[in-house]
């Protein structure tokens, strides 16, 4: 059981490392003028269109409603910090697996859970900034029936109607694998802890 727990921790680290190759989040926009939809993958160090030209078309739409252009890697500190964090946590998972102490597995789980919450909060702040800090000179003025400025904030997760666009936001394959990895670390802790307790009882 202890060996199996170690294997689970190594898998947790490898699944975390998948973020170096796979997108962690996806945003889709569907509207009558874009029947095939527009999509954007969010990686830990850059943005990528689901289809060629998607990022360019999203930027054009952003311009019309007064949103800032999509950020380049050098525009966001997250694109520099996230790869470092992912690399460190991947190495820690493997090191903790080699050491084999349940407390370390739990520590890794807690750190990753906190980092995940902070990451989602930072993502929401990014969406909120882009959807509320609109250019007043934009070609299309987003105002309600009383003439007050409207927000154009995409959903953090789930579905939202923005003008004639249906917007969907959800974890991509890398984000799903990361979630599985975090869950595996908790299972590894529980298995290793049970083995440790059983061993102490046998020695008593």
N, CA and C atoms as a LAMMPS dump frame, in Angstrom:
ITEM: TIMESTEP
0
ITEM: NUMBER OF ATOMS
612
ITEM: BOX BOUNDS ff ff ff
-5.0000000000000000e+02 5.0000000000000000e+02
-5.0000000000000000e+02 5.0000000000000000e+02
-5.0000000000000000e+02 5.0000000000000000e+02
ITEM: ATOMS id mol type element x y z
1 1 1 N 0.826 -1.206 0
2 1 2 C 0 0 0
3 1 3 C 0.863 1.26 0
4 2 1 N 1.977 1.187 0.757
5 2 2 C 2.876 2.34 0.82
6 2 3 C 3.495 2.615 -0.548
7 3 1 N 3.872 1.51 -1.243
8 3 2 C 4.443 1.665 -2.589
9 3 3 C 3.42 2.251 -3.551
10 4 1 N 2.171 1.794 -3.433
11 4 2 C 1.11 2.317 -4.296
12 4 3 C 0.896 3.809 -4.06
13 5 1 N 0.982 4.233 -2.786
14 5 2 C 0.842 5.649 -2.455
15 5 3 C 1.963 6.46 -3.102
16 6 1 N 3.175 5.909 -3.096
17 6 2 C 4.3 6.59 -3.746
18 6 3 C 4.034 6.755 -5.245
19 7 1 N 3.505 5.683 -5.853
20 7 2 C 3.214 5.732 -7.288
21 7 3 C 2.179 6.808 -7.581
22 8 1 N 1.161 6.908 -6.726
23 8 2 C 0.133 7.924 -6.915
24 8 3 C 0.724 9.333 -6.826
25 9 1 N 1.672 9.534 -5.913
26 9 2 C 2.298 10.857 -5.788
27 9 3 C 3.14 11.195 -7.017
28 10 1 N 3.832 10.196 -7.552
29 10 2 C 4.604 10.428 -8.776
30 10 3 C 3.647 10.783 -9.92
31 11 1 N 2.525 10.071 -9.999
32 11 2 C 1.527 10.378 -11.032
33 11 3 C 0.974 11.785 -10.851
34 12 1 N 0.772 12.193 -9.603
35 12 2 C 0.296 13.551 -9.334
36 12 3 C 1.272 14.58 -9.889
37 13 1 N 2.561 14.308 -9.7
38 13 2 C 3.577 15.217 -10.232
39 13 3 C 3.601 15.237 -11.746
40 14 1 N 3.474 14.064 -12.364
41 14 2 C 3.502 13.982 -13.827
42 14 3 C 2.274 14.656 -14.439
43 15 1 N 1.12 14.493 -13.792
44 15 2 C -0.088 15.146 -14.292
45 15 3 C 0.021 16.666 -14.169
46 16 1 N 0.687 17.118 -13.117
47 16 2 C 0.937 18.555 -12.975
48 16 3 C 1.848 19.041 -14.092
49 17 1 N 2.861 18.254 -14.41
50 17 2 C 3.801 18.623 -15.472
51 17 3 C 3.141 18.659 -16.839
52 18 1 N 1.974 18.022 -16.987
53 18 2 C 1.285 18.038 -18.28
54 18 3 C 0.912 19.456 -18.705
55 19 1 N 0.865 20.388 -17.733
56 19 2 C 0.54 21.778 -18.063
57 19 3 C 1.618 22.433 -18.931
58 20 1 N 2.799 21.839 -18.986
59 20 2 C 3.837 22.373 -19.873
60 20 3 C 3.487 22.096 -21.338
61 21 1 N 2.599 21.127 -21.568
62 21 2 C 2.29 20.726 -22.943
63 21 3 C 0.82 20.904 -23.315
64 22 1 N -0.049 20.95 -22.313
65 22 2 C -1.483 20.973 -22.576
66 22 3 C -2.12 22.237 -22.004
67 23 1 N -3.171 22.752 -22.638
68 23 2 C -3.84 23.955 -22.123
69 23 3 C -4.583 23.657 -20.829
70 24 1 N -4.633 24.666 -19.94
71 24 2 C -5.322 24.456 -18.663
72 24 3 C -6.75 24.989 -18.689
73 25 1 N -7.089 25.882 -19.616
74 25 2 C -8.44 26.451 -19.644
75 25 3 C -8.848 26.742 -21.081
76 26 1 N -10.173 26.82 -21.296
77 26 2 C -10.68 27.109 -22.637
78 26 3 C -11.884 28.038 -22.543
79 27 1 N -11.954 29.005 -23.445
80 27 2 C -13.096 29.899 -23.556
81 27 3 C -13.606 29.845 -24.994
82 28 1 N -14.906 29.591 -25.15
83 28 2 C -15.534 29.517 -26.469
84 28 3 C -16.583 30.619 -26.606
85 29 1 N -16.658 31.211 -27.793
86 29 2 C -17.671 32.223 -28.104
87 29 3 C -18.438 31.759 -29.337
88 30 1 N -19.761 31.796 -29.239
89 30 2 C -20.62 31.369 -30.344
90 30 3 C -21.606 32.489 -30.639
91 31 1 N -21.74 32.844 -31.916
92 31 2 C -22.672 33.894 -32.328
93 31 3 C -23.093 33.626 -33.772
94 32 1 N -24.206 34.223 -34.21
95 32 2 C -24.672 34 -35.585
96 32 3 C -23.625 34.342 -36.639
97 33 1 N -22.84 35.405 -36.393
98 33 2 C -21.839 35.788 -37.396
99 33 3 C -20.604 34.882 -37.361
100 34 1 N -20.519 34.044 -36.336
101 34 2 C -19.428 33.065 -36.247
102 34 3 C -20.038 31.69 -35.977
103 35 1 N -20.667 31.081 -36.974
104 35 2 C -21.374 29.802 -36.765
105 35 3 C -20.453 28.682 -36.281
106 36 1 N -19.172 28.745 -36.647
107 36 2 C -18.224 27.73 -36.181
108 36 3 C -17.636 28.083 -34.824
109 37 1 N -17.974 29.277 -34.33
110 37 2 C -17.488 29.696 -33.027
111 37 3 C -16.049 30.176 -33.046
112 38 1 N -15.689 30.856 -31.992
113 38 2 C -14.309 31.273 -31.755
114 38 3 C -13.869 30.675 -30.429
115 39 1 N -12.617 30.286 -30.364
116 39 2 C -12.141 29.655 -29.131
117 39 3 C -10.736 30.069 -28.767
118 40 1 N -10.467 30.016 -27.469
119 40 2 C -9.146 30.395 -26.976
120 40 3 C -8.712 29.412 -25.896
121 41 1 N -7.509 28.881 -26.055
122 41 2 C -6.893 28.048 -25.028
123 41 3 C -5.976 28.919 -24.178
124 42 1 N -6.015 28.716 -22.874
125 42 2 C -5.116 29.416 -21.968
126 42 3 C -4.096 28.415 -21.448
127 43 1 N -2.838 28.616 -21.819
128 43 2 C -1.731 27.796 -21.334
129 43 3 C -1.072 28.514 -20.154
130 44 1 N -0.119 27.851 -19.522
131 44 2 C 0.545 28.486 -18.386
132 44 3 C 1.497 29.589 -18.819
133 45 1 N 1.823 29.659 -20.126
134 45 2 C 2.769 30.678 -20.563
135 45 3 C 2.358 31.419 -21.839
136 46 1 N 1.163 31.156 -22.356
137 46 2 C 0.704 31.862 -23.552
138 46 3 C -0.764 31.549 -23.825
139 47 1 N -1.339 32.293 -24.759
140 47 2 C -2.682 32.04 -25.25
141 47 3 C -2.589 31.428 -26.645
142 48 1 N -3.571 30.619 -26.99
143 48 2 C -3.562 29.949 -28.293
144 48 3 C -4.999 29.857 -28.805
145 49 1 N -5.195 30.111 -30.078
146 49 2 C -6.518 29.969 -30.657
147 49 3 C -6.884 28.505 -30.84
148 50 1 N -8.157 28.189 -30.659
149 50 2 C -8.609 26.822 -30.904
150 50 3 C -8.443 26.495 -32.383
151 51 1 N -8.732 27.485 -33.239
152 51 2 C -8.529 27.349 -34.681
153 51 3 C -7.628 28.487 -35.154
154 52 1 N -6.945 28.311 -36.269
155 52 2 C -6.129 29.407 -36.798
156 52 3 C -6.99 30.65 -37.026
157 53 1 N -6.515 31.777 -36.57
158 53 2 C -7.238 33.025 -36.757
159 53 3 C -8.199 33.379 -35.635
160 54 1 N -8.428 32.455 -34.706
161 54 2 C -9.386 32.733 -33.631
162 54 3 C -8.936 33.895 -32.749
163 55 1 N -7.663 33.917 -32.372
164 55 2 C -7.184 35.001 -31.506
165 55 3 C -7.301 36.353 -32.215
166 56 1 N -6.997 36.373 -33.492
167 56 2 C -7.096 37.625 -34.253
168 56 3 C -8.541 38.11 -34.294
169 57 1 N -9.474 37.193 -34.527
170 57 2 C -10.887 37.576 -34.581
171 57 3 C -11.407 38.004 -33.212
172 58 1 N -10.945 37.361 -32.156
173 58 2 C -11.347 37.773 -30.808
174 58 3 C -10.823 39.167 -30.506
175 59 1 N -9.599 39.449 -30.923
176 59 2 C -9.036 40.781 -30.724
177 59 3 C -9.825 41.845 -31.484
178 60 1 N -10.29 41.506 -32.681
179 60 2 C -11.105 42.447 -33.453
180 60 3 C -12.403 42.75 -32.711
181 61 1 N -13.024 41.711 -32.187
182 61 2 C -14.252 41.901 -31.408
183 61 3 C -13.981 42.741 -30.165
184 62 1 N -12.88 42.449 -29.508
185 62 2 C -12.506 43.213 -28.305
186 62 3 C -12.352 44.698 -28.632
187 63 1 N -11.753 44.983 -29.788
188 63 2 C -11.543 46.374 -30.189
189 63 3 C -12.875 47.103 -30.353
190 64 1 N -13.841 46.425 -30.956
191 64 2 C -15.13 47.079 -31.221
192 64 3 C -15.883 47.419 -29.94
193 65 1 N -15.735 46.594 -28.903
194 65 2 C -16.457 46.873 -27.653
195 65 3 C -15.592 47.617 -26.637
196 66 1 N -14.316 47.89 -27.006
197 66 2 C -13.452 48.679 -26.135
198 66 3 C -12.584 47.89 -25.182
199 67 1 N -12.504 46.585 -25.366
200 67 2 C -11.623 45.781 -24.518
201 67 3 C -10.187 45.866 -25.024
202 68 1 N -9.253 45.683 -24.105
203 68 2 C -7.835 45.708 -24.48
204 68 3 C -7.486 44.493 -25.342
205 69 1 N -6.431 44.604 -26.143
206 69 2 C -5.986 43.433 -26.918
207 69 3 C -5.605 42.289 -25.988
208 70 1 N -5.738 41.074 -26.483
209 70 2 C -5.331 39.919 -25.689
210 70 3 C -3.85 40.032 -25.351
211 71 1 N -3.477 39.648 -24.144
212 71 2 C -2.086 39.84 -23.707
213 71 3 C -1.11 38.897 -24.396
214 72 1 N 0.066 39.414 -24.671
215 72 2 C 1.178 38.59 -25.129
216 72 3 C 1.886 38.017 -23.889
217 73 1 N 2.717 37.007 -24.074
218 73 2 C 3.405 36.424 -22.914
219 73 3 C 4.155 37.445 -22.063
220 74 1 N 4.734 38.452 -22.712
221 74 2 C 5.507 39.453 -21.966
222 74 3 C 4.616 40.459 -21.245
223 75 1 N 3.305 40.432 -21.503
224 75 2 C 2.403 41.403 -20.903
225 75 3 C 1.884 40.978 -19.533
226 76 1 N 2.028 39.708 -19.2
227 76 2 C 1.466 39.207 -17.946
228 76 3 C 2.53 38.486 -17.126
229 77 1 N 2.654 38.88 -15.867
230 77 2 C 3.634 38.232 -14.997
231 77 3 C 3.289 36.762 -14.778
232 78 1 N 1.988 36.436 -14.902
233 78 2 C 1.578 35.042 -14.694
234 78 3 C 2.262 34.102 -15.682
235 79 1 N 2.454 34.569 -16.919
236 79 2 C 3.064 33.715 -17.928
237 79 3 C 4.54 33.435 -17.64
238 80 1 N 5.129 34.21 -16.745
239 80 2 C 6.507 33.957 -16.311
240 80 3 C 6.538 33.117 -15.046
241 81 1 N 5.623 33.408 -14.126
242 81 2 C 5.627 32.758 -12.812
243 81 3 C 5.026 31.354 -12.859
244 82 1 N 3.937 31.17 -13.601
245 82 2 C 3.24 29.884 -13.6
246 82 3 C 4.133 28.708 -14.003
247 83 1 N 4.956 28.822 -15.056
248 83 2 C 5.824 27.689 -15.388
249 83 3 C 6.789 27.343 -14.257
250 84 1 N 7.273 28.359 -13.547
251 84 2 C 8.181 28.101 -12.43
252 84 3 C 7.458 27.352 -11.32
253 85 1 N 6.249 27.809 -10.994
254 85 2 C 5.457 27.16 -9.94
255 85 3 C 5.147 25.717 -10.315
256 86 1 N 4.724 25.495 -11.551
257 86 2 C 4.4 24.143 -12.009
258 86 3 C 5.635 23.244 -11.944
259 87 1 N 6.79 23.776 -12.356
260 87 2 C 8.019 22.997 -12.31
261 87 3 C 8.409 22.632 -10.887
262 88 1 N 8.312 23.6 -9.981
263 88 2 C 8.677 23.349 -8.582
264 88 3 C 7.746 22.316 -7.959
265 89 1 N 6.44 22.451 -8.195
266 89 2 C 5.49 21.52 -7.598
267 89 3 C 5.617 20.12 -8.193
268 90 1 N 6.001 20.032 -9.456
269 90 2 C 6.24 18.718 -10.068
270 90 3 C 7.412 18.022 -9.396
271 91 1 N 8.497 18.748 -9.213
272 91 2 C 9.684 18.177 -8.572
273 91 3 C 9.382 17.795 -7.123
274 92 1 N 8.654 18.659 -6.415
275 92 2 C 8.313 18.367 -5.019
276 92 3 C 7.479 17.093 -4.904
277 93 1 N 6.549 16.902 -5.816
278 93 2 C 5.71 15.7 -5.777
279 93 3 C 6.567 14.441 -5.882
280 94 1 N 7.541 14.465 -6.775
281 94 2 C 8.403 13.297 -6.965
282 94 3 C 9.335 13.11 -5.761
283 95 1 N 9.88 14.215 -5.244
284 95 2 C 10.747 14.134 -4.07
285 95 3 C 9.965 13.603 -2.872
286 96 1 N 8.758 14.121 -2.664
287 96 2 C 7.921 13.664 -1.545
288 96 3 C 7.579 12.187 -1.697
289 97 1 N 7.369 11.749 -2.945
290 97 2 C 7.083 10.337 -3.184
291 97 3 C 8.268 9.464 -2.79
292 98 1 N 9.469 9.934 -3.077
293 98 2 C 10.671 9.185 -2.714
294 98 3 C 10.855 9.122 -1.202
295 99 1 N 10.538 10.219 -0.522
296 99 2 C 10.651 10.245 0.939
297 99 3 C 9.577 9.358 1.566
298 100 1 N 8.368 9.446 1.024
299 100 2 C 7.312 8.525 1.435
300 100 3 C 6.574 8.853 2.71
301 101 1 N 6.617 10.088 3.171
302 101 2 C 5.925 10.451 4.404
303 101 3 C 4.525 10.991 4.102
304 102 1 N 3.514 10.451 4.778
305 102 2 C 2.139 10.911 4.525
306 102 3 C 1.965 12.416 4.716
307 103 1 N 2.633 12.985 5.722
308 103 2 C 2.485 14.422 5.995
309 103 3 C 2.934 15.258 4.801
310 104 1 N 3.936 14.772 4.073
311 104 2 C 4.417 15.503 2.902
312 104 3 C 3.392 15.437 1.768
313 105 1 N 2.736 14.292 1.645
314 105 2 C 1.688 14.174 0.622
315 105 3 C 0.564 15.173 0.911
316 106 1 N 0.184 15.237 2.19
317 106 2 C -0.881 16.166 2.572
318 106 3 C -0.438 17.612 2.362
319 107 1 N 0.824 17.888 2.671
320 107 2 C 1.359 19.238 2.47
321 107 3 C 1.279 19.634 1.001
322 108 1 N 1.649 18.708 0.127
323 108 2 C 1.596 18.985 -1.315
324 108 3 C 0.159 19.238 -1.751
325 109 1 N -0.762 18.415 -1.25
326 109 2 C -2.17 18.588 -1.59
327 109 3 C -2.681 19.963 -1.163
328 110 1 N -2.349 20.379 0.052
329 110 2 C -2.817 21.673 0.558
330 110 3 C -2.226 22.815 -0.257
331 111 1 N -0.927 22.74 -0.547
332 111 2 C -0.283 23.804 -1.327
333 111 3 C -0.92 23.908 -2.707
334 112 1 N -1.12 22.771 -3.357
335 112 2 C -1.704 22.791 -4.699
336 112 3 C -3.141 23.3 -4.67
337 113 1 N -3.886 22.94 -3.631
338 113 2 C -5.264 23.416 -3.525
339 113 3 C -5.299 24.926 -3.362
340 114 1 N -4.407 25.454 -2.514
341 114 2 C -4.336 26.901 -2.31
342 114 3 C -3.913 27.596 -3.594
343 115 1 N -2.906 27.035 -4.263
344 115 2 C -2.452 27.624 -5.525
345 115 3 C -3.57 27.604 -6.572
346 116 1 N -4.349 26.528 -6.589
347 116 2 C -5.459 26.448 -7.536
348 116 3 C -6.508 27.521 -7.278
349 117 1 N -6.832 27.732 -6.001
350 117 2 C -7.808 28.772 -5.648
351 117 3 C -7.277 30.151 -6.017
352 118 1 N -6.008 30.391 -5.697
353 118 2 C -5.405 31.683 -6.034
354 118 3 C -5.357 31.879 -7.545
355 119 1 N -5.08 30.802 -8.276
356 119 2 C -5.037 30.893 -9.731
357 119 3 C -6.397 31.242 -10.316
358 120 1 N -7.459 30.629 -9.783
359 120 2 C -8.802 30.946 -10.258
360 120 3 C -9.174 32.391 -9.92
361 121 1 N -8.772 32.838 -8.73
362 121 2 C -9.049 34.22 -8.349
363 121 3 C -8.321 35.197 -9.275
364 122 1 N -7.058 34.895 -9.572
365 122 2 C -6.287 35.748 -10.475
366 122 3 C -6.906 35.753 -11.873
367 123 1 N -7.396 34.6 -12.318
368 123 2 C -8.045 34.494 -13.621
369 123 3 C -9.309 35.349 -13.652
370 124 1 N -10.089 35.301 -12.554
371 124 2 C -11.307 36.116 -12.488
372 124 3 C -10.965 37.602 -12.532
373 125 1 N -9.907 37.988 -11.801
374 125 2 C -9.5 39.395 -11.804
375 125 3 C -9.102 39.84 -13.202
376 126 1 N -8.442 38.951 -13.918
377 126 2 C -8.032 39.239 -15.292
378 126 3 C -9.268 39.427 -16.181
379 127 1 N -10.245 38.526 -16.048
380 127 2 C -11.474 38.646 -16.829
381 127 3 C -12.237 39.918 -16.465
382 128 1 N -12.295 40.223 -15.181
383 128 2 C -13.036 41.399 -14.721
384 128 3 C -12.398 42.682 -15.25
385 129 1 N -11.063 42.732 -15.207
386 129 2 C -10.354 43.92 -15.699
387 129 3 C -10.626 44.128 -17.181
388 130 1 N -10.589 43.04 -17.938
389 130 2 C -10.816 43.156 -19.381
390 130 3 C -12.265 43.498 -19.712
391 131 1 N -13.19 43.057 -18.864
392 131 2 C -14.59 43.263 -19.18
393 131 3 C -15.202 44.533 -18.632
394 132 1 N -14.481 45.231 -17.761
395 132 2 C -15.04 46.45 -17.162
396 132 3 C -14.257 47.71 -17.517
397 133 1 N -12.97 47.573 -17.74
398 133 2 C -12.142 48.733 -18.081
399 133 3 C -12.166 48.95 -19.59
400 134 1 N -13.331 49.381 -20.092
401 134 2 C -13.528 49.505 -21.538
402 134 3 C -13.158 50.903 -22.033
403 135 1 N -12.705 50.965 -23.262
404 135 2 C -12.35 52.23 -23.894
405 135 3 C -13.633 53.025 -24.191
406 136 1 N -13.787 54.216 -23.617
407 136 2 C -15.011 55.004 -23.867
408 136 3 C -15.147 55.457 -25.316
409 137 1 N -14.041 55.402 -26.07
410 137 2 C -14.087 55.812 -27.478
411 137 3 C -14.283 54.63 -28.413
412 138 1 N -14.655 53.476 -27.882
413 138 2 C -14.813 52.277 -28.705
414 138 3 C -15.944 52.47 -29.724
415 139 1 N -15.851 51.83 -30.897
416 139 2 C -16.9 51.964 -31.929
417 139 3 C -18.286 51.566 -31.426
418 140 1 N -18.344 50.535 -30.565
419 140 2 C -19.624 50.089 -30.016
420 140 3 C -19.68 50.455 -28.54
421 141 1 N -20.663 51.246 -28.176
422 141 2 C -20.832 51.652 -26.778
423 141 3 C -21.782 50.675 -26.091
424 142 1 N -21.283 50.014 -25.058
425 142 2 C -22.1 49.074 -24.318
426 142 3 C -22.781 49.799 -23.17
427 143 1 N -24.06 50.108 -23.356
428 143 2 C -24.827 50.802 -22.32
429 143 3 C -26.178 50.109 -22.156
430 144 1 N -26.739 50.239 -20.951
431 144 2 C -28.052 49.66 -20.713
432 144 3 C -29.146 50.623 -21.185
433 145 1 N -30.405 50.305 -20.892
434 145 2 C -31.53 51.122 -21.366
435 145 3 C -31.542 52.519 -20.765
436 146 1 N -30.773 52.702 -19.661
437 146 2 C -30.702 54.013 -19.022
438 146 3 C -29.451 54.797 -19.414
439 147 1 N -28.645 54.189 -20.302
440 147 2 C -27.427 54.845 -20.754
441 147 3 C -26.222 54.609 -19.878
442 148 1 N -26.341 53.722 -18.886
443 148 2 C -25.212 53.422 -18.016
444 148 3 C -24.292 52.405 -18.67
445 149 1 N -22.968 52.537 -18.487
446 149 2 C -22.021 51.584 -19.086
447 149 3 C -22.289 50.157 -18.617
448 150 1 N -22.196 49.232 -19.538
449 150 2 C -22.392 47.819 -19.214
450 150 3 C -21.043 47.115 -19.106
451 151 1 N -21.049 46.022 -18.374
452 151 2 C -19.848 45.198 -18.279
453 151 3 C -19.883 44.11 -19.341
454 152 1 N -18.704 43.655 -19.712
455 152 2 C -18.575 42.623 -20.732
456 152 3 C -17.627 41.552 -20.19
457 153 1 N -17.964 41.042 -18.999
458 153 2 C -17.078 40.116 -18.298
459 153 3 C -17.445 38.672 -18.634
460 154 1 N -16.548 37.923 -19.258
461 154 2 C -16.819 36.505 -19.521
462 154 3 C -16.946 35.743 -18.206
463 155 1 N -17.621 34.598 -18.213
464 155 2 C -17.769 33.826 -16.978
465 155 3 C -16.451 33.177 -16.565
466 156 1 N -16.252 33.043 -15.258
467 156 2 C -15.077 32.318 -14.773
468 156 3 C -15.18 30.856 -15.175
469 157 1 N -16.357 30.299 -14.956
470 157 2 C -16.622 28.922 -15.374
471 157 3 C -18.118 28.798 -15.664
472 158 1 N -18.447 28.099 -16.735
473 158 2 C -19.848 27.931 -17.094
474 158 3 C -20.238 28.75 -18.31
475 159 1 N -21.498 29.222 -18.319
476 159 2 C -22.09 29.883 -19.488
477 159 3 C -22.563 31.286 -19.133
478 160 1 N -22.454 32.187 -20.117
479 160 2 C -22.972 33.539 -19.942
480 160 3 C -23.299 34.124 -21.307
481 161 1 N -24.407 34.867 -21.376
482 161 2 C -24.789 35.553 -22.602
483 161 3 C -24.235 36.969 -22.567
484 162 1 N -23.416 37.309 -23.564
485 162 2 C -22.851 38.653 -23.684
486 162 3 C -23.256 39.216 -25.035
487 163 1 N -24.221 40.158 -25.001
488 163 2 C -24.81 40.669 -26.243
489 163 3 C -25.333 39.486 -27.058
490 164 1 N -24.898 39.359 -28.313
491 164 2 C -25.385 38.228 -29.105
492 164 3 C -24.422 37.04 -29.068
493 165 1 N -23.473 37.065 -28.147
494 165 2 C -22.521 35.974 -28.011
495 165 3 C -22.885 35.069 -26.841
496 166 1 N -22.786 33.775 -27.078
497 166 2 C -22.863 32.805 -25.997
498 166 3 C -21.426 32.444 -25.631
499 167 1 N -21.065 32.641 -24.367
500 167 2 C -19.679 32.435 -23.934
501 167 3 C -19.627 31.265 -22.965
502 168 1 N -18.706 30.357 -23.229
503 168 2 C -18.51 29.184 -22.375
504 168 3 C -17.067 29.193 -21.863
505 169 1 N -16.897 28.928 -20.58
506 169 2 C -15.569 28.91 -19.972
507 169 3 C -15.46 27.656 -19.104
508 170 1 N -14.418 26.865 -19.324
509 170 2 C -14.302 25.604 -18.594
510 170 3 C -12.857 25.081 -18.665
511 171 1 N -12.486 24.161 -17.766
512 171 2 C -11.13 23.617 -17.793
513 171 3 C -10.859 22.846 -19.079
514 172 1 N -9.673 23.029 -19.621
515 172 2 C -9.228 22.233 -20.766
516 172 3 C -8.567 20.96 -20.231
517 173 1 N -8.033 20.16 -21.125
518 173 2 C -7.503 18.849 -20.735
519 173 3 C -6.404 18.976 -19.672
520 174 1 N -5.54 19.988 -19.804
521 174 2 C -4.48 20.156 -18.809
522 174 3 C -5.035 20.481 -17.431
523 175 1 N -6.082 21.314 -17.385
524 175 2 C -6.705 21.65 -16.115
525 175 3 C -7.378 20.448 -15.482
526 176 1 N -8.006 19.6 -16.317
527 176 2 C -8.646 18.381 -15.807
528 176 3 C -7.597 17.44 -15.234
529 177 1 N -6.498 17.253 -15.955
530 177 2 C -5.433 16.372 -15.472
531 177 3 C -4.815 16.912 -14.183
532 178 1 N -4.685 18.225 -14.089
533 178 2 C -4.173 18.819 -12.861
534 178 3 C -5.095 18.502 -11.687
535 179 1 N -6.408 18.651 -11.908
536 179 2 C -7.368 18.338 -10.855
537 179 3 C -7.279 16.885 -10.422
538 180 1 N -7.116 15.987 -11.388
539 180 2 C -6.962 14.561 -11.063
540 180 3 C -5.695 14.341 -10.255
541 181 1 N -4.606 15.038 -10.634
542 181 2 C -3.352 14.907 -9.915
543 181 3 C -3.47 15.345 -8.463
544 182 1 N -4.174 16.444 -8.239
545 182 2 C -4.371 16.929 -6.869
546 182 3 C -5.177 15.914 -6.065
547 183 1 N -6.194 15.332 -6.687
548 183 2 C -6.999 14.314 -6.009
549 183 3 C -6.162 13.075 -5.689
550 184 1 N -5.288 12.693 -6.615
551 184 2 C -4.429 11.521 -6.385
552 184 3 C -3.514 11.736 -5.185
553 185 1 N -3.048 12.968 -4.998
554 185 2 C -2.167 13.233 -3.855
555 185 3 C -2.919 13.055 -2.536
556 186 1 N -4.199 13.393 -2.515
557 186 2 C -4.998 13.202 -1.303
558 186 3 C -5.222 11.711 -1.046
559 187 1 N -5.47 10.963 -2.113
560 187 2 C -5.619 9.509 -1.964
561 187 3 C -4.315 8.886 -1.488
562 188 1 N -3.195 9.365 -2.036
563 188 2 C -1.887 8.862 -1.616
564 188 3 C -1.659 9.11 -0.125
565 189 1 N -2.033 10.294 0.329
566 189 2 C -1.903 10.613 1.76
567 189 3 C -2.716 9.639 2.589
568 190 1 N -3.963 9.408 2.209
569 190 2 C -4.843 8.559 2.994
570 190 3 C -4.322 7.117 3.052
571 191 1 N -3.87 6.609 1.927
572 191 2 C -3.336 5.242 1.898
573 191 3 C -2.06 5.122 2.731
574 192 1 N -1.171 6.092 2.579
575 192 2 C 0.085 6.058 3.329
576 192 3 C -0.16 6.238 4.829
577 193 1 N -1.125 7.093 5.158
578 193 2 C -1.443 7.33 6.568
579 193 3 C -2.018 6.07 7.202
580 194 1 N -2.925 5.394 6.498
581 194 2 C -3.499 4.158 7.026
582 194 3 C -2.422 3.1 7.229
583 195 1 N -1.49 3.021 6.279
584 195 2 C -0.397 2.059 6.403
585 195 3 C 0.48 2.393 7.601
586 196 1 N 0.75 3.664 7.804
587 196 2 C 1.575 4.106 8.928
588 196 3 C 0.906 3.773 10.267
589 197 1 N -0.388 4.059 10.37
590 197 2 C -1.115 3.76 11.6
591 197 3 C -1.148 2.26 11.872
592 198 1 N -1.394 1.48 10.828
593 198 2 C -1.439 0.021 10.978
594 198 3 C -0.089 -0.517 11.454
595 199 1 N 0.984 0.067 10.918
596 199 2 C 2.329 -0.375 11.309
597 199 3 C 2.599 -0.051 12.78
598 200 1 N 2.155 1.116 13.238
599 200 2 C 2.356 1.49 14.633
600 200 3 C 1.573 0.577 15.574
601 201 1 N 0.366 0.195 15.159
602 201 2 C -0.453 -0.699 15.981
603 201 3 C 0.21 -2.067 16.099
604 202 1 N 0.798 -2.526 14.993
605 202 2 C 1.457 -3.832 15.004
606 202 3 C 2.684 -3.821 15.901
607 203 1 N 3.364 -2.667 15.986
608 203 2 C 4.559 -2.564 16.822
609 203 3 C 4.212 -2.391 18.3
610 204 1 N 2.989 -1.947 18.58
611 204 2 C 2.593 -1.667 19.969
612 204 3 C 2.426 -2.957 20.769
